[in-house]
Amino acid sequence: MDDGVSDHIEALVSEEHRLLETAAENPDHHARLEAVRVELDRYWDLLRQRRGREEFGLDPESTSLRDEETVEDYEQ
């Protein structure tokens, strides 16, 4: 499962880079760029959850993708 999550993160990062390159010339990309960033935050959170559970001998399969409000309210 971690491979699938990592692959999804890599695809989102690639899309984010493409959108950043074209955002100045296409304002419509700003909304998609924000959506990609939120999704990236959610998937990074999922990967951290999975790795943390595995590190402590718990089942990483019991993790789930958290909602946008939860992930975006984390303090940096």
VENHUKA-V443350 format. One record per backbone hydrogen bond with DSSP energy under -0.5 kcal/mol. NH is the residue of the N-H (numbers start at 1). CO is the residue of the C=O. E is the energy in kcal/mol with one decimal. If there is no record, write none. Layout:
{{NH;CO;E} {NH;CO;E}}
This chain:
{{5;1;-2.2} {6;2;-3.0} {7;3;-2.7} {8;4;-2.1} {9;5;-2.4} {10;6;-2.5} {11;7;-2.2} {12;8;-2.3} {13;9;-2.6} {14;10;-2.2} {15;11;-2.3} {16;12;-2.8} {17;13;-2.4} {18;14;-2.2} {19;15;-2.7} {20;16;-2.5} {21;17;-1.8} {22;18;-1.2} {23;19;-1.4} {25;22;-0.5} {26;22;-1.4} {29;26;-2.0} {30;27;-1.5} {32;28;-0.8} {33;29;-2.8} {34;30;-2.1} {35;31;-2.1} {36;32;-2.6} {37;33;-2.2} {38;34;-2.1} {39;35;-2.4} {40;36;-2.7} {41;37;-2.2} {42;38;-2.2} {43;39;-2.4} {44;40;-2.8} {45;41;-2.1} {46;42;-2.0} {47;43;-2.4} {48;44;-2.4} {49;45;-2.6} {50;46;-2.6} {51;47;-2.5} {52;48;-2.5} {53;49;-2.5} {54;50;-2.4} {55;51;-2.4} {56;52;-1.3} {57;54;-1.8} {58;53;-3.3} {60;58;-0.7} {62;59;-1.5} {63;60;-1.4} {71;67;-2.1} {72;68;-3.0} {73;69;-0.9} {74;71;-1.2}}
